[in-house]
Amino acid sequence: MSTAAPPPRLRDDVERALVVTAHPDDVDFGAAGTVAGWVKAGIQVAYCICTSGDAGGFDDTPRAQMGPLREAEQRTAAAELGVEDVTFLGHPDGRLVPSIELRRDISREIRRFRPQRVLTQSPEIWWRRIGASHPDHRATGEAALAAVYPDARNPFAHPELLAADGLDAWTVHEMWLMAAPDERVNHAVDITDTFDRKLAALRAHVSQTAQLGDLDARLRPWHTYWARKFGFPEGRLAEAFQVVSVG
């Protein structure tokens, strides 16, 4: 069974991809298998994490320790996939809004890393899986979209990025959105061969996943669902996205 949304026309000139998420572990739940495949294919990947995740976790960790702990866990998880470039923006966890400051900070990372592709979170509510549409996720998606178009490409937006940081305008041509509503999803990536890397990355987030039990059993049915929806052979696993051509 194939998706109803028209398939995207993917770029074949991608050398660098920037991942922009709200919290540590968001990329690993949503796209770690895909990221691992990109790295394996020779694409440079960098992470831009808007918060340090200090409002997450459980009562077994003092609040003052949670942010630094989650940053360390994300760096370890990134290394499991071959990603070394990880930046934390330090915005308040649980209180993200698509402010001009957040747009500027994401634009700074786009201009610094100069990606052809940006992977981020959908700014829309996915009513069937409301947990994937955390307000911080949607705020990140909205701010990242504004950073891609028009901010990062506009030489007159955020002039301090050029004046203080020497960062020229940069144009991103392709966005991939995680946790988009079903009717928007138009592309799936076979992650069968990188699923073990996804599990390893998620297990690095000990403060978040240690209490979840068998991650394989939790995740495999979901990735099987997307593989079947996109007509992959039986037994394959997939991550799914809304891919948008920015122009």
C-alpha positions in Angstrom: 0.0 0.0 0.0 1.5 3.4 -1.0 1.0 6.8 0.6 -1.7 9.0 -0.8 0.6 12.1 -0.8 2.6 12.6 -4.0 6.2 11.4 -3.7 8.9 14.1 -3.4 11.6 14.7 -5.8 14.7 14.2 -3.7 17.9 16.1 -4.3 21.0 14.1 -5.4 23.5 16.8 -4.5 23.3 16.6 -0.7 26.7 16.8 1.0 25.6 18.2 4.4 22.4 17.8 6.4 21.5 19.7 9.6 19.1 18.2 12.1 17.1 20.7 14.2 15.2 19.4 17.2 13.7 20.6 20.4 15.2 18.1 22.9 18.0 15.5 23.2 16.6 12.1 22.0 14.1 13.6 19.5 16.2 12.9 16.5 16.9 9.3 17.8 13.2 8.5 18.2 12.3 10.1 14.9 15.1 9.6 12.5 18.2 7.8 13.9 18.0 5.1 11.3 17.8 7.6 8.5 20.7 9.7 9.9 22.9 6.5 10.2 22.2 5.8 6.6 23.1 9.3 5.5 26.4 9.1 7.4 27.2 5.7 5.9 26.5 7.2 2.5 29.1 10.0 3.1 26.7 12.9 4.0 28.0 15.1 6.8 25.4 15.5 9.5 25.3 18.1 12.4 22.7 18.4 15.2 21.2 21.7 16.5 19.3 21.0 19.7 17.2 23.9 20.9 17.1 23.0 24.6 19.1 20.8 26.9 16.1 18.8 27.9 16.3 19.8 31.6 12.5 19.6 32.0 12.5 15.9 31.0 13.4 12.7 32.7 12.2 11.3 36.0 12.5 11.9 39.7 15.7 9.9 40.0 17.9 12.7 38.9 18.2 16.2 40.5 17.0 18.9 38.2 20.3 20.8 38.2 22.0 17.7 36.8 19.4 16.9 34.1 20.4 19.3 31.5 24.2 18.5 31.5 23.3 14.8 31.7 21.0 14.9 28.7 23.6 16.9 26.7 26.2 14.2 27.4 23.7 11.4 26.5 22.9 13.1 23.2 26.6 13.4 22.3 27.0 9.7 23.0 24.0 8.9 21.0 25.2 11.0 18.1 28.5 9.2 18.2 26.7 5.9 17.8 25.5 7.2 14.4 28.8 8.8 13.4 27.7 12.4 14.1 30.3 14.6 15.9 29.0 18.1 15.4 26.3 18.7 18.1 25.3 22.2 19.2 22.9 23.1 22.1 21.2 26.4 21.8 20.2 26.6 25.5 16.6 27.8 25.1 14.2 26.9 28.0 12.9 23.3 27.9 9.1 23.2 28.0 8.8 26.9 27.1 10.0 27.1 23.5 8.2 29.5 21.2 9.1 30.3 17.6 10.6 33.6 18.6 12.8 35.8 16.5 15.7 34.8 18.9 15.1 31.1 18.2 14.9 31.8 14.4 18.2 33.7 14.6 20.0 31.0 16.5 18.9 28.3 14.1 19.8 30.6 11.2 23.2 30.9 12.7 23.7 27.1 12.6 22.4 26.9 9.1 24.9 29.6 7.9 27.7 28.0 9.9 27.2 24.4 8.7 25.8 25.3 5.2 23.5 22.3 4.7 21.6 21.5 1.5 19.0 19.6 3.7 17.4 20.4 7.0 15.6 17.7 9.0 13.3 19.0 11.7 10.0 18.5 13.5 6.6 19.2 11.9 5.0 22.4 13.1 1.6 20.8 12.7 -0.4 18.7 15.2 -0.5 15.0 14.5 -3.8 14.2 16.2 -3.3 10.4 15.9 -0.1 10.6 17.9 -0.5 13.7 20.0 2.6 12.8 22.1 4.8 13.4 19.0 3.3 17.0 18.7 4.8 18.3 22.0 4.5 22.2 21.9 8.3 22.4 21.9 8.5 20.2 18.9 6.0 22.3 17.0 7.7 25.5 18.0 11.0 24.1 16.8 9.5 23.1 13.5 8.0 26.5 13.0 11.2 28.4 13.9 13.3 26.0 11.7 11.0 26.6 8.7 11.3 30.3 9.2 15.1 30.0 9.5 15.3 28.0 6.3 12.9 30.4 4.5 13.4 33.3 4.6 15.9 34.1 7.3 19.1 32.1 6.6 19.0 32.9 2.9 18.2 36.6 3.3 21.4 38.6 3.7 19.4 41.4 5.3 17.9 39.2 8.0 19.7 39.0 11.4 22.5 41.3 10.3 24.4 40.6 13.5 25.2 37.1 12.1 27.3 38.7 9.4 28.6 41.6 11.4 29.6 39.7 14.6 30.0 36.1 13.3 31.0 36.6 9.7 28.3 34.3 8.5 27.0 34.9 5.0 23.5 34.0 3.8 23.0 30.4 2.9 20.1 28.7 1.0 18.7 25.4 2.1 16.7 23.6 -0.7 15.1 20.7 1.0 13.4 20.1 4.4 12.5 16.7 6.0 9.8 16.9 8.7 9.5 14.2 11.4 6.1 13.4 13.0 4.1 15.0 10.3 0.3 14.2 10.0 -0.3 11.0 8.0 -1.8 12.8 5.1 1.4 14.9 4.7 3.9 12.0 4.8 5.3 11.4 1.3 8.6 9.6 1.8 9.9 6.6 3.8 13.5 5.4 4.3 14.3 1.7 4.7 16.2 1.5 8.1 16.3 -2.3 8.4 20.1 -2.3 8.1 20.5 0.6 10.5 17.9 -0.3 13.1 20.5 -1.6 15.4 22.3 1.8 15.3 19.0 3.5 16.1 18.5 1.2 19.2 22.1 1.9 20.3 21.5 5.7 20.0 18.3 5.5 22.0 19.9 3.3 24.7 22.5 6.1 25.2 19.7 8.3 26.5 19.7 6.3 29.8 17.8 9.0 31.7 14.9 8.8 29.2 14.8 5.2 28.0 16.0 3.0 30.8 12.5 2.8 32.2 10.9 2.0 28.8 11.7 -1.7 28.7 12.4 -3.5 25.5 13.0 -0.8 22.9 13.1 -3.2 20.0 9.6 -4.5 20.9 8.3 -1.0 21.3 9.7 0.4 18.0 9.6 -2.5 15.6 5.8 -2.5 15.1 5.8 1.2 14.3 8.6 0.9 11.7 7.0 -2.2 10.3 3.8 -0.1 9.8 5.5 2.5 7.8 7.4 -0.1 5.7 4.1 -1.8 4.8 2.4 1.5 4.1 5.0 2.4 1.5 5.0 -1.1 -0.1 8.4 -2.3 1.2 9.0 -6.1 1.2 7.7 -8.0 4.2 10.1 -7.8 7.2 11.6 -4.4 6.3 11.5 -1.4 8.7 11.1 2.3 7.7 11.1 5.8 9.1 8.6 8.2 7.4 8.8 11.9 6.7 7.1 14.9 4.9 9.8 16.0 2.4 9.4 19.6 1.2 11.2 21.3 -1.6 12.0 24.8 -0.6 13.3 26.0 -3.9 
